[in-house]
Amino acid sequence: MTAGYKAVELTQNHVEDAEVTKAKLEARGLIASGAHIGLAALRQKQPWVLEGSKLLGLHHVFMPAHSVEERVGNASDWASRGRELGLLARWMRSQGVRLGYHNHDWEFRPLADGSLPITHIFENAGDSLFLELDIAWAVRAGASPSTWLKRYSDRLLAVHVKDVVPEGQKADEGGWADVGSGIIDWERFKDEALKAGAQWLVVEHDNSKDPAASIKASLGYLKTLESA
């Protein structure tokens, strides 16, 4: 079932079994928009990442999150993480695959000196590291998605499209919601994301009780924006 989608974003296990994944995509008439690849694999299995990317026709992959131990620290720690990602991104770009960074909320939480991890990452990575902005996570951190869409419009490859509800609601789904049923102004941010250069709008729900119904409802809502 494709539910009206033309592409899907993969996770690392899909790339690990690239031949099987490719066959499944072709059987459903889908292409892969990109993939999330963990930092350990990017550090230690670069040939494997490139081989899987080539087989699946991936032009970019995203590092989805640092380990729990690496989500803390000071400005220097985050600058070091940015430099590492920059080195990986430059090498991968030389091999024909762009590397991007996917955020959560902690990158927008001020450090002791008032600076933000997201800023240290991109200021130290150089221009080869791209961005997949997860707008809902930014909203959860109290950040302005508009600000970051504009600031990194030259690096934006994709945007995660999902919704959140007021605190205390939908606790059984982690406070996440189908796109259009929460508090995020997707009519605004969809337009801003496309104007900022996003190549992909990736529908997501972090903890849906009914994934099939969720992706259908989210796409249905986004289609109403196209006709508005």
SEDOVEX-217169 format. One line per 10 residues: number of its first residue (from 1); their letters; for each residue x, y, z of N, C-alpha, C. Coordinates in Angstrom, 1 decimal. Example, Ala and Ser with C-alpha at 12.3 -4.5 7.8 and 13.67 -1.06 7.14 Angstrom:
// residues 2
1> AS> 13.2,-5.7,7.8,12.3,-4.5,7.8,13.2,-3.3,7.8; 12.8,-2.2,7.1,13.7,-1.1,7.1,12.9,0.0,7.9
This chain:
// residues 228
1> MTAGYKAVEL> 0.8,-1.2,0.0,0.0,0.0,0.0,0.9,1.2,0.0; 0.7,2.2,-0.9,1.4,3.4,-1.0,0.6,4.6,-0.5; -0.7,4.4,-0.3,-1.6,5.5,0.2,-1.5,6.8,-0.5; -1.0,6.8,-1.8,-0.9,8.0,-2.6,0.5,8.6,-2.6; 1.4,8.0,-1.9,2.8,8.5,-1.8,3.6,8.1,-3.0; 4.6,8.9,-3.4,5.4,8.6,-4.5,6.8,8.2,-4.1; 7.2,8.5,-2.8,8.5,8.2,-2.3,8.4,7.9,-0.9; 9.5,7.3,-0.3,9.5,7.0,1.1,11.0,7.2,1.6; 11.1,7.7,2.8,12.4,7.9,3.4,12.7,6.6,4.2; 13.9,6.1,3.9,14.3,4.8,4.5,15.0,5.0,5.8
11> TQNHVEDAEV> 15.1,3.9,6.5,15.9,3.8,7.7,17.2,2.9,7.5; 18.1,2.9,8.4,19.3,2.2,8.2,19.1,0.7,7.8; 18.2,0.1,8.5,18.0,-1.4,8.2,17.5,-1.6,6.8; 16.9,-0.6,6.1,16.5,-0.8,4.7,17.7,-0.7,3.8; 18.7,0.1,4.2,19.9,0.2,3.4,20.8,-1.0,3.7; 20.8,-1.6,4.9,21.6,-2.7,5.2,21.1,-3.9,4.3; 19.9,-3.9,3.9,19.4,-5.0,3.0,18.9,-4.4,1.7; 19.8,-3.7,1.1,19.5,-2.8,-0.1,18.8,-3.5,-1.2; 19.2,-4.7,-1.5,18.7,-5.4,-2.7,17.2,-5.8,-2.4; 16.9,-6.2,-1.2,15.5,-6.6,-0.9,14.7,-5.3,-0.9
21> TKAKLEARGL> 15.2,-4.2,-0.3,14.5,-2.9,-0.2,14.2,-2.4,-1.6; 15.2,-2.5,-2.5,15.0,-2.1,-3.9,13.9,-2.8,-4.6; 13.8,-4.1,-4.4,12.8,-4.9,-5.0,11.4,-4.5,-4.4; 11.3,-4.2,-3.1,10.0,-3.8,-2.5,9.6,-2.5,-3.1; 10.5,-1.6,-3.2,10.2,-0.2,-3.7,9.7,-0.3,-5.2; 10.4,-1.1,-6.0,10.0,-1.3,-7.4,8.6,-1.9,-7.5; 8.3,-2.9,-6.6,7.0,-3.6,-6.7,5.9,-2.6,-6.3; 6.2,-1.6,-5.6,5.1,-0.6,-5.2,5.2,0.7,-6.0; 6.1,0.8,-6.9,6.2,2.0,-7.7,6.7,3.2,-6.9; 7.5,2.9,-5.9,8.0,4.0,-5.1,9.5,4.2,-5.3
31> IASGAHIGLA> 10.0,5.4,-5.0,11.4,5.6,-5.0,11.8,6.0,-3.5; 13.1,6.0,-3.2,13.6,6.4,-1.9,14.0,7.9,-2.0; 13.5,8.7,-1.1,13.8,10.1,-1.1,15.1,10.3,-0.4; 15.5,9.4,0.5,16.7,9.5,1.3,16.7,8.4,2.3; 17.7,8.5,3.3,17.7,7.5,4.3,18.4,8.0,5.5; 18.0,7.5,6.7,18.6,7.9,8.0,19.7,6.8,8.2; 20.9,7.3,8.5,22.0,6.4,8.7,22.7,6.8,10.0; 22.8,5.9,11.0,23.3,6.2,12.3,24.8,6.7,12.2; 25.2,7.4,13.2,26.6,8.0,13.2,27.6,6.8,13.3; 27.3,5.8,14.0,28.3,4.7,14.1,28.6,4.1,12.7
41> ALRQKQPWVL> 27.6,3.9,11.9,27.7,3.4,10.5,28.5,4.4,9.7; 28.2,5.7,9.8,28.9,6.7,9.0,30.4,6.8,9.4; 30.7,6.5,10.7,32.1,6.5,11.1,32.8,5.2,10.7; 32.1,4.1,10.7,32.8,2.8,10.6,32.5,2.0,9.3; 31.4,2.4,8.6,31.0,1.5,7.5,30.8,2.4,6.2; 31.7,3.3,6.0,31.4,4.2,4.8,31.3,3.5,3.5; 32.1,2.5,3.2,32.0,1.8,1.9,30.6,1.2,1.8; 30.1,0.6,2.9,28.8,0.0,2.9,27.7,1.0,2.7; 27.8,2.2,3.3,26.8,3.2,3.2,26.8,3.7,1.7; 27.9,3.9,1.1,28.0,4.3,-0.3,27.4,3.2,-1.3
51> EGSKLLGLHH> 27.8,2.0,-1.0,27.3,0.9,-1.8,25.8,0.8,-1.8; 25.2,0.9,-0.6,23.7,0.8,-0.5,23.1,2.0,-1.1; 23.7,3.2,-0.9,23.1,4.4,-1.5,23.1,4.3,-3.0; 24.1,3.8,-3.6,24.2,3.7,-5.0,23.1,2.7,-5.6; 23.0,1.6,-4.9,22.0,0.6,-5.3,20.6,1.1,-5.3; 20.3,1.9,-4.2,19.0,2.4,-4.0,18.7,3.8,-4.7; 19.7,4.3,-5.3,19.6,5.6,-6.0,19.5,6.8,-5.1; 20.1,6.7,-3.9,20.1,7.8,-2.9,21.1,8.8,-3.3; 20.7,10.1,-3.3,21.6,11.2,-3.5,22.0,11.8,-2.2; 21.2,11.5,-1.1,21.6,12.1,0.2,21.1,11.1,1.3
61> VFMPAHSVEE> 21.8,11.2,2.4,21.4,10.5,3.6,21.5,11.4,4.8; 20.8,11.1,5.9,20.8,12.0,7.0,21.2,11.2,8.3; 22.1,11.9,9.1,22.4,11.4,10.4,21.3,11.8,11.3; 20.5,10.8,11.9,19.3,11.2,12.6,19.4,11.7,14.0; 20.5,11.3,14.7,20.6,11.7,16.1,21.9,11.2,16.7; 22.5,12.0,17.5,23.7,11.6,18.3,23.2,10.6,19.4; 24.1,9.8,19.9,23.8,8.9,21.0,23.4,9.8,22.2; 22.7,9.1,23.2,22.3,9.9,24.4,23.5,10.5,25.1; 24.6,9.8,25.1,25.9,10.4,25.7,26.4,11.6,25.0; 26.1,11.7,23.7,26.6,12.8,22.9,25.6,13.9,22.7
71> RVGNASDWAS> 24.5,13.9,23.5,23.5,14.9,23.3,23.7,16.0,24.4; 24.7,15.9,25.1,25.0,16.9,26.2,26.4,17.5,26.0; 26.7,18.5,26.8,28.1,19.1,26.7,28.0,20.6,26.5; 29.2,21.2,26.3,29.2,22.6,26.2,29.4,23.0,24.7; 29.7,24.3,24.5,29.8,24.8,23.1,31.0,24.1,22.4; 32.1,23.9,23.1,33.2,23.2,22.5,32.9,21.8,22.0; 32.1,21.1,22.9,31.7,19.7,22.5,30.9,19.7,21.2; 29.9,20.6,21.1,29.0,20.7,20.0,29.8,21.1,18.7; 30.8,22.0,18.9,31.6,22.4,17.8,32.4,21.3,17.3; 32.9,20.4,18.2,33.7,19.2,17.8,32.8,18.3,17.0
81> RGRELGLLAR> 31.5,18.1,17.4,30.6,17.3,16.7,30.3,17.8,15.3; 30.2,19.1,15.2,30.0,19.7,13.9,31.2,19.5,13.0; 32.4,19.6,13.5,33.6,19.4,12.7,33.6,18.0,12.2; 33.3,17.0,13.0,33.3,15.6,12.6,32.3,15.4,11.5; 31.1,15.9,11.7,30.1,15.8,10.6,30.5,16.4,9.3; 31.2,17.6,9.4,31.7,18.2,8.3,32.7,17.4,7.5; 33.6,16.8,8.2,34.6,15.9,7.6,33.9,14.7,6.8; 32.9,14.1,7.5,32.2,13.0,6.9,31.4,13.5,5.7; 30.8,14.7,5.8,30.0,15.2,4.7,30.9,15.5,3.5; 32.1,16.1,3.7,32.9,16.4,2.6,33.4,15.2,1.9
91> WMRSQGVRLG> 33.7,14.2,2.6,34.2,12.9,2.0,33.0,12.3,1.2; 31.9,12.2,1.8,30.8,11.6,1.1,30.3,12.4,-0.1; 30.4,13.7,0.0,30.0,14.5,-1.2,31.0,14.2,-2.3; 32.3,14.0,-2.0,33.3,13.7,-3.1,32.9,12.3,-3.7; 32.1,11.5,-3.1,31.7,10.2,-3.6,30.3,10.3,-4.2; 29.7,11.5,-4.3,28.4,11.6,-4.9,27.2,11.5,-4.0; 27.4,11.5,-2.7,26.3,11.4,-1.8,26.4,12.5,-0.8; 25.3,13.3,-0.6,25.3,14.4,0.3,24.8,13.9,1.7; 25.5,14.4,2.7,25.1,14.1,4.1,24.4,15.2,4.7; 23.3,14.9,5.4,22.5,15.9,6.1,22.4,15.6,7.5
101> YHNHDWEFRP> 22.0,16.6,8.3,21.7,16.4,9.8,20.3,16.6,10.1; 19.7,15.6,10.8,18.3,15.7,11.2,18.2,16.1,12.7; 17.5,17.1,13.0,17.4,17.6,14.4,16.3,17.0,15.2; 16.5,17.1,16.5,15.4,16.9,17.5,15.2,18.2,18.3; 14.8,18.1,19.5,14.6,19.3,20.3,15.9,19.8,21.0; 16.8,18.9,21.3,17.9,19.3,22.2,18.9,20.2,21.4; 18.9,20.2,20.1,19.8,21.1,19.4,19.4,22.6,19.5; 18.1,22.8,20.0,17.6,24.2,20.1,17.5,24.6,21.6; 18.0,23.7,22.5,18.0,24.1,23.9,19.2,24.9,24.2; 19.1,26.1,24.8,20.3,26.9,25.1,21.3,26.2,26.0
111> LADGSLPITH> 22.6,26.3,25.7,23.6,25.8,26.6,23.9,26.8,27.7; 24.8,26.5,28.6,25.0,27.4,29.7,25.4,28.8,29.3; 26.1,29.0,28.2,26.5,30.3,27.7,25.4,31.0,26.9; 24.3,30.3,26.7,23.2,30.9,25.9,23.2,30.5,24.5; 24.3,29.9,24.0,24.4,29.5,22.6,23.6,28.2,22.3; 23.4,27.9,21.1,22.6,26.7,20.7,23.4,25.7,20.0; 23.2,24.4,20.4,24.0,23.3,19.7,23.8,23.4,18.2; 22.6,23.6,17.7,22.4,23.6,16.2,23.3,24.6,15.5; 23.6,25.8,16.2,24.4,26.8,15.6,25.9,26.3,15.6; 26.3,25.7,16.6,27.7,25.2,16.7,27.9,24.1,15.7
121> IFENAGDSLF> 26.9,23.2,15.5,27.1,22.2,14.5,27.3,22.7,13.1; 26.5,23.6,12.7,26.6,24.1,11.3,27.7,25.2,11.1; 28.0,25.9,12.1,29.1,26.9,12.0,30.5,26.2,11.9; 30.6,25.0,12.4,31.8,24.2,12.4,31.9,23.1,11.3; 30.8,22.8,10.7,30.7,21.7,9.7,31.2,22.1,8.3; 31.1,23.4,8.0,31.4,23.8,6.6,30.2,23.6,5.8; 30.3,24.0,4.5,29.1,24.1,3.7,28.7,22.7,3.0; 29.4,21.7,3.4,29.0,20.4,2.8,28.0,19.6,3.6; 27.7,20.1,4.8,26.7,19.4,5.6,25.4,20.1,5.4; 24.4,19.3,5.0,23.0,19.8,4.7,22.1,19.5,5.9
131> LELDIAWAVR> 20.9,19.9,5.7,19.9,19.9,6.9,18.6,19.2,6.4; 18.1,18.4,7.3,16.7,18.0,7.3,16.0,18.5,8.5; 15.2,19.6,8.4,14.7,20.2,9.5,13.4,19.5,9.9; 13.4,19.0,11.2,12.2,18.4,11.7,11.5,19.6,12.5; 10.5,20.1,11.8,9.8,21.3,12.3,9.1,21.1,13.6; 8.5,19.9,13.8,7.7,19.6,15.0,8.7,19.5,16.2; 9.8,18.9,16.0,10.8,18.9,17.1,11.3,20.3,17.5; 11.5,21.1,16.5,11.9,22.5,16.7,10.8,23.3,17.5; 9.5,23.0,17.2,8.4,23.6,17.9,8.4,23.2,19.3; 8.6,21.9,19.5,8.6,21.4,20.9,9.7,22.1,21.8
141> AGASPSTWLK> 10.8,22.5,21.1,11.9,23.1,21.8,11.6,24.6,22.0; 10.5,25.1,21.5,10.2,26.5,21.6,10.9,27.4,20.6; 11.5,26.7,19.5,12.1,27.5,18.5,11.2,27.9,17.4; 11.6,28.9,16.6,10.8,29.4,15.5,11.2,28.7,14.2; 10.4,27.8,13.6,10.8,27.1,12.4,11.1,28.1,11.3; 10.4,29.2,11.2,10.6,30.2,10.2,12.0,30.7,10.2; 12.5,31.0,11.4,13.9,31.5,11.6,14.9,30.5,11.0; 14.7,29.2,11.3,15.7,28.2,10.9,15.6,27.9,9.4; 14.4,27.9,8.9,14.2,27.7,7.5,14.9,28.8,6.7; 14.8,30.0,7.1,15.5,31.1,6.5,17.0,31.0,6.6
151> RYSDRLLAVH> 17.5,30.7,7.9,18.9,30.8,8.2,19.7,29.7,7.4; 19.1,28.6,7.2,19.8,27.5,6.5,19.1,27.1,5.2; 18.5,28.1,4.6,17.9,27.8,3.3,18.9,27.3,2.2; 20.2,27.7,2.4,21.2,27.2,1.4,21.6,25.8,1.7; 21.2,25.2,2.8,21.6,23.9,3.1,20.4,22.9,3.3; 19.2,23.4,3.1,18.0,22.6,3.4,17.7,21.6,2.2; 17.6,20.4,2.6,17.3,19.3,1.6,15.9,18.8,1.8; 15.5,18.7,3.1,14.2,18.0,3.4,13.6,18.6,4.6; 12.3,18.4,4.8,11.6,18.8,6.0,10.8,17.6,6.5; 10.8,17.3,7.8,9.9,16.4,8.4,8.6,17.0,8.7
161> VKDVVPEGQK> 7.5,16.5,8.2,6.2,17.0,8.3,5.4,16.1,9.3; 5.2,16.6,10.5,4.3,15.9,11.5,3.7,17.0,12.4; 2.9,16.6,13.3,2.1,17.5,14.1,2.2,17.2,15.6; 2.0,18.2,16.4,2.0,18.0,17.9,0.7,18.5,18.4; 0.3,18.1,19.6,-0.9,18.5,20.3,-0.5,19.2,21.6; -1.4,20.0,22.2,-1.0,20.6,23.5,-0.6,19.6,24.5; 0.3,20.0,25.4,0.8,19.1,26.4,-0.3,18.5,27.2; -0.2,17.2,27.4,-1.2,16.4,28.2,-2.1,15.7,27.3; -2.2,16.0,26.0,-3.1,15.3,25.1,-2.4,14.2,24.3; -3.1,13.2,23.9,-2.5,12.1,23.1,-1.3,11.5,23.8
171> ADEGGWADVG> -1.3,11.4,25.1,-0.2,10.9,25.8,0.2,9.5,25.3; -0.8,8.7,24.9,-0.5,7.3,24.4,0.2,7.3,23.0; 0.3,8.5,22.4,1.1,8.6,21.1,2.2,9.6,21.3; 2.6,9.8,22.5,3.8,10.7,22.7,3.5,12.2,22.5; 2.2,12.5,22.4,1.9,13.9,22.1,2.0,14.3,20.6; 2.2,13.3,19.8,2.3,13.5,18.3,0.9,13.3,17.7; 0.7,13.9,16.5,-0.6,13.8,15.8,-0.4,13.8,14.3; -1.5,13.3,13.6,-1.5,13.4,12.2,-1.4,14.8,11.7; -0.7,15.0,10.6,-0.5,16.4,10.1,-1.9,17.0,9.9; -2.0,18.3,10.4,-3.3,19.0,10.2,-4.2,18.8,11.4
181> SGIIDWERFK> -3.9,17.9,12.3,-4.8,17.7,13.4,-4.2,18.2,14.7; -3.1,18.9,14.7,-2.4,19.4,15.8,-2.4,20.9,15.8; -1.3,21.5,16.4,-1.3,22.9,16.6,-0.3,23.6,15.7; 0.4,22.9,14.8,1.4,23.5,13.9,0.7,24.0,12.7; 1.1,25.2,12.3,0.5,25.9,11.2,1.2,25.4,9.9; 0.7,24.2,9.4,1.3,23.6,8.2,1.0,24.4,7.0; -0.1,25.1,6.9,-0.4,25.9,5.7,0.8,26.9,5.5; 1.3,27.5,6.6,2.4,28.4,6.6,3.7,27.7,6.3; 4.0,26.7,7.1,5.3,26.1,7.1,5.6,25.3,5.8; 4.6,24.7,5.3,4.7,24.0,4.0,5.2,25.0,3.0
191> DEALKAGAQW> 4.5,26.1,2.9,4.9,27.1,1.9,6.3,27.6,2.2; 6.6,27.9,3.4,8.0,28.4,3.8,9.1,27.4,3.5; 8.8,26.1,3.7,9.8,25.1,3.5,10.1,25.0,2.0; 9.1,25.0,1.2,9.3,24.9,-0.3,10.0,26.1,-0.8; 9.7,27.3,-0.3,10.4,28.5,-0.7,11.8,28.5,-0.3; 12.1,27.8,0.9,13.5,27.8,1.4,14.3,26.7,0.6; 13.6,26.0,-0.3,14.4,25.0,-1.1,14.3,23.6,-0.7; 13.4,23.2,0.2,13.2,21.8,0.5,12.8,21.0,-0.7; 13.6,19.9,-0.9,13.3,19.0,-2.0,12.3,18.0,-1.7; 12.2,17.7,-0.4,11.2,16.6,0.0,10.5,17.1,1.3
201> LVVEHDNSKD> 9.2,16.8,1.3,8.4,17.0,2.5,8.1,15.6,3.0; 8.6,15.2,4.1,8.6,13.8,4.5,7.5,13.7,5.7; 6.4,13.1,5.4,5.4,12.9,6.4,5.8,11.9,7.4; 5.6,12.2,8.7,6.1,11.3,9.8,5.1,11.4,11.0; 5.1,10.3,11.7,4.4,10.3,13.0,5.2,9.4,13.9; 5.8,10.0,15.0,6.8,9.2,15.8,6.2,8.0,16.6; 4.9,8.1,16.9,4.3,7.0,17.7,2.9,6.8,17.4; 2.5,6.5,16.2,1.1,6.4,15.8,0.6,5.0,16.2; -0.7,5.0,16.7,-1.3,3.7,17.0,-1.8,3.0,15.8; -2.0,3.7,14.7,-2.4,3.2,13.4,-1.7,3.8,12.3
211> PAASIKASLG> -0.5,3.4,12.0,0.4,4.0,11.0,-0.3,4.2,9.6; -1.0,3.1,9.2,-1.6,3.2,7.8,-2.7,4.3,7.8; -3.5,4.4,8.8,-4.5,5.5,8.8,-3.8,6.8,9.0; -2.7,6.9,9.7,-2.1,8.2,9.9,-1.5,8.7,8.7; -0.7,7.9,7.9,-0.1,8.5,6.7,-1.2,8.9,5.7; -2.3,8.1,5.7,-3.3,8.5,4.7,-4.0,9.8,5.1; -4.3,10.0,6.4,-4.9,11.2,6.9,-4.0,12.4,6.7; -2.7,12.2,6.9,-1.7,13.3,6.8,-1.6,13.8,5.4; -1.5,12.8,4.4,-1.4,13.2,3.0,-2.7,13.8,2.6; -3.8,13.3,3.0,-5.1,13.9,2.7,-5.2,15.4,3.1
221> YLKTLESA> -4.7,15.7,4.3,-4.7,17.1,4.7,-3.7,17.9,3.8; -2.5,17.5,3.5,-1.6,18.2,2.7,-2.1,18.5,1.3; -2.9,17.6,0.8,-3.5,17.8,-0.5,-4.5,18.9,-0.5; -5.2,19.1,0.7,-6.2,20.2,0.8,-5.4,21.5,0.7; -4.2,21.6,1.1,-3.4,22.8,1.0,-3.1,23.2,-0.4; -2.9,22.1,-1.2,-2.6,22.3,-2.6,-3.7,23.0,-3.4; -4.9,22.7,-3.0,-6.1,23.2,-3.7,-6.6,24.5,-3.0; -6.0,24.9,-1.9,-6.5,26.1,-1.2,-6.2,27.4,-2.0
